[in-house]
Amino acid sequence: KRAQAFGMTVVAYDPFLTAARAQSLKVEHAESPEAALTGADVVTLHIPMTPDTKHIMNAQRIALMNPGALIINCARGGLVDEAAAKESMDAGHLGGIALDVYEVEPPPADFPLFSAKKAVFTPHLGASTAEAQENVGIEVAHQVKNFLTTGEIVNAVNMPNLDSRTLESVGPYLSLADSLGKLLSKIAPSQCDGIRVSYLGPVSELDTELITRKVLTGYLSAAHNEAQVNLINAPAIAKAHGIRVTESTAALATNCTELIEVSAIKGDEVCTVAGTFFGTSARIVHIAGHYVETNPTGKFLFVENDDRPGIVGTIGTTLGSASINIANMALSRDLANKTAVTVIEVDTEPPAELLEKLRSTAGIIRVLSFEL
């Protein structure tokens, strides 16, 4: 952000950085270190020290940078070939270097860069001072507070970051994703082999990892009674149950401006539910092959029946006789199979005996009761 404020073009290389995440950060996504370094004026390193990253800034890569360019390494010692950096500075190509980490710590008296004119060095262990430790503790406390009060996630080691800006754009979809996961668990066959989440329309341009995780928490908590499932462990729990999770995106959605489709796959059998937004109002618009429109939260009856006169009236009469008030009702017909679906939002949960009475009614194929 500081570099962009000065009108600088920021280019990032990270083997795990997605194009969508790079776009959300407003940085250009480089496919290789060489692509990021070519023509660079300032290079900062933010990577661990591994056999693959040792001397990642070698003589050949330093030469790709613009004359007078600067290197800043506050990550790990050994990432910069210090001898090559000194040679480049002596030759007038590298303009300067700033380090607080060194290949050998503490650096020896004959450390080659000590004699460089445009080099800045700071202690590696500045974070171990009493003042720094206190500030770190305060920062961690703020981060925990923000997570507990707003859901903002920063600097987590096992979760993607969810800063306030990302939370503002992704947040509305999380509740809908949870409802879709729970709904799918009630409608789809149990013990599915895979979960597919499809994002269509504007939502496909967001970083959707957290939305997919929210789908999994909703599905697993209901389908597998995983009371301890959360955004962090949901992918691992899905894998433990043999569920393969996939995502797909498309720029355009049919029938709606945007759509989130969630499908449970078991062999050749696929069951899909979908939701969208009408303005700021989340709605479920597709359940197991039927186009309906209903709220994503509440107490519901899902009734599949023969498509013939009188059944909807019978359902209403049966609920009314048990003092169950209907808050909303959505109907959908399958003319080819001569069946219909009724999704009923009710104020109170129907008792088991009422559900059995409905199931025993002529023309009714199945009845499900659930809360989202």
Secondary structure, 3 states (H helix, E strand, C coil): CHHHHCCCCCEECCCCCCHHHHHHCCCEECCCHHHHHCCCCEEEECCCCCCCCCCCECHHHHHHCCCCEEEEECCCCCCECHHHHHHHHHCCCEEEEEECCCCCCCCCCCCHHHHCCCEEECCHHHHHCHHHHHHHHHHHHHHHHHHHHHCCECCCCCCCCECHHHHHHHHHHHHHHHHHHHHHHHHCCCCCCEEEEEEECHHHHCCCHHHHHHHHHHHHHHHCCCCCCCCCCHHHHHHHCCCEEEEEEECCCCCCCCEEEEEEEECCEEEEEEEEEECCEEEEEEECCEEEEECCCCEEEEEEEECCCCHHHHHHHHHHHCCCCEEEEEEEEECCCCEEEEEEEECCCCCHHHHHHHHCCCCEEEEEEEEC
